[in-house]
């Protein structure tokens, strides 16, 4: 039986649309939405542009502030203002790894900053943790001394994974993080993520528009439209027999 790790109830966010020129300035409401995550699973959140899928992911990681909603984690209600909880337990792998890195700072120092601000490890413990994180994603100890521009796109994405996992989180959000990679590199990174999920019991939230990736990585799927969840369920069932018109249209578009 699946073990529930996280439950979201009535998550809500309202804001002015500044992203899309056609709707710029219009009021947008995401939610209220409710869903849960099971330990060790991958939940895909899909939808057309502007459906609210990325906003939900950002709210879950408190990259944006929710207007309302309850979060229950391992049976305990969590205060949305508890930034240390979210930093430790829910991490994001960004879409453009190179842009998320400081070009003037060595990779080892950037990984150390995460540990400095969020742990009580001493210098030697931090260095050991950094080397462990690099090895975990298939990089070498000497890469700690490299600057971001010295890495390929695939290596940069591995650094992004290392940074997301260095605090040993329970939930990792993959927000279109695999889209920029070419197919061969994407396959390598996907296999790495699956290996790490198996080894560490990680729970993933996948935001993607790539149907093959969604099918391959995910256990369950939420389909969003206009800020609401319109369909959800087991990945095989949803893809084999979609019920909502939005789901049917979306899967047809994704399959093109």
N, C-alpha and C positions, 0 to 999 in steps of 0.2 A: 504493500500500500504506500502511495506517495506520502511524504511527510511535509506538511505545510511549513515553509520558512517565513514567509512574509505575506501580509494581507493589507490591501489598500481599500479603504471605504470612503466613498463620496469625495474623491479627489477633484478639486475645482480650481480653475484659474481663468480670470478675465483680463484682457489687455487690448490695447490698440494695435492693429496690424501695421507693422512697419516693414515687413519682409516682401510683400507682393504689391507691385505697383498698381494693379487693378483694384485691390481692396485696401490700399494704404489709408490709414486713418479710421477704418471701420472697427467697431467693437467686435472682439472675438471672445468666445467662451469655450473653454475646454472642460468637459465634464458636466455634471459629476460622473466620475467613472469609478468602478470598483472591480478589483481583480486580485488574484493571489499568485504567489510563486511557490513551487515545491522545491525542496532541497535537491540540488544536483541536476535540475532540468534546464532546458533552454526554452524560454518563452519568446516567440516572435511577435512584434507589434507592427502591423502593416497598414497601409492606407495611402491614398493619393497625397500629393503635395498639399499642405495646409490642413490635413485631416486631424492633426494634433498628436501624432505618434511621437515625434521628437520632443514636443513639449512635455508629454507625460514622462518620458525618460529623464528629462532635465528636472522635473518636479520631484521625481523619485530620488534623484541624487542631490536635491536641494541646490542645483545650479540655478534654478529659478524658485521663487517663493510661492508656495501654494496659498490660495485664499481660504481654502477650507479642505477638510479631509482628515481621516484618521489612518495612522500607520501602526500596524501590529507586527512586531518582529520577534520570532521565537516565543510567541505567546505574551509578550510584553508590549504595552502601548509606548510608542516613542514620541518624545517632544520634537517637533519639527525644528526647533531652535537649537537642538543639541548637535552642533556642528561636528564635534569630535566623533560622535556616533556615526554620522554619515561618512565622514572622511575615512574612518576605519573600516566600515562594513560595506559601503556601496561606492564602487569606483567606476569611472568611465574611461573607455578607450576611445580617443578622439579620431575623427575622420581623417584629418591631415596631420600625421604624426610630426612631420618636420616643422610645420607652422606652430605646433604646440610646444616646441622646444626652443629654448633660448640659444640663439646661434653663437653667442659670445661666451657660453659657459660649457665646460666639459661635461660629458654625460654622467660620469661618476659623481660630480658635484651636484648635478640636477637631481639625481636619485637620492643623494645624501640630504638635500634640502627637505624632501618628503619625510625622511626619517627624523631630521632635526626638529621639525615642527609638530610631529605627531607621535613620537615615541620618547622613551627615556634611555635609549641605548647609548652606551659610551662610544668613543671614537672607534675603537677596535671592533666592537659589535656592529657598528654601522658599516664599516668597511667589509666585514664578512657578509653582511646582509646584501650589500650592493653586488659583490661578486657572485653570491648565490642567485640573485635575481637575473644577472646577465647570463650565467650558465643555464638557468631554467629556460631561457628563451633561445638558447643555442648561440649565444655570443661569447666572446673570449674575455678574460680578465683585463687584457690590455685595452679593450674597447672603452673602459672607464676613462681613459686619458684622451679619447677622441672628442672632437667637436662635431656637432650635428651634420655639418656639410660634408663630412668625411664618410657618411653612410649612404647606402642605396635606399630606395623607397621601402623595400622589404625589410631591411635591417632597421630602419627608422620605426617601422610599425612594430617590430619586435621590442624596441626600446619603449614604445608606448605601452605595450603589454606588460613589460617589466615594471614600469612605473605604476601601472594600475594595480599590479599584484604584490608589490613590495611590502604593503601593510597587511598582507594576508586577509583580504576582504572575503565576505561570504557571497556577495552579489557583484557581478561585473556587467556593466552596460556597454554593448558594442553598437555605437550609433553610427551606422554607415561606414564603419572603420575599415572595411575590406573593399569598399567600392573603388578606391583609387588604384588598387594593385592590378597588375596584369594577371591573366588566368593562372600561370604557373606559380607565381609568387602567392597569389590568393590561396591556392591549394595547399601550399606549404604552411601558411599562417593558420588556415582552418584546421589542418591536422595538428598543429601545435596547440591551438586552443582546445581541441577535443582531448588531447593528451593531458593537458593541464587540468581540464575539467574532471577527468577521470582520476587523476592523481590527488587532487586537492578537494574534490567534492564541490566544485564551484557551481553556482547558479548563474546562468546568463540571461540577460534581456537583450534580444537582437532586434535592432531597427534596420531594416533593409528593404530594397525593392527588387532584389535579385532572387527570382523564384527557385533556382537550383540551390542556392545557398540556404534559403529558408527551409526547403524540404530536407536538405542534408543535415542541417544543424539542429533543427527545432523539434521539440516534443509537442508543444501546444502553440496556438496562434490566436491573437486578438486582432480583429479587423476594425479599423476606425474610420469614421466618416463624420465630418463637421463637428468634431470634438466629442463624439460619442462612440462607444463600442457597439457595433451593429451585429457582430457575430463572433463567437469564440468557441474553441474546442480542440480536440485532438487533431494534430496536423494532417494525418492521413484522411480522416473523415471530412475535414473542411475542404481539402483539396480535391477529394474524390466526389463529394456531393455538397457543394456550396449552396446555401439556402437563400441568403440575402442578395438582392440584385447588385448591391455595391461589391460584394465579394466576387460574384460572377464576373462583373465588369473588370474588376481589379486583376483577377487571376488571368483573364483573357489578355489584358494589356501587358501583364508581366511575362506572359508566355510568348509574346511576339518577338 
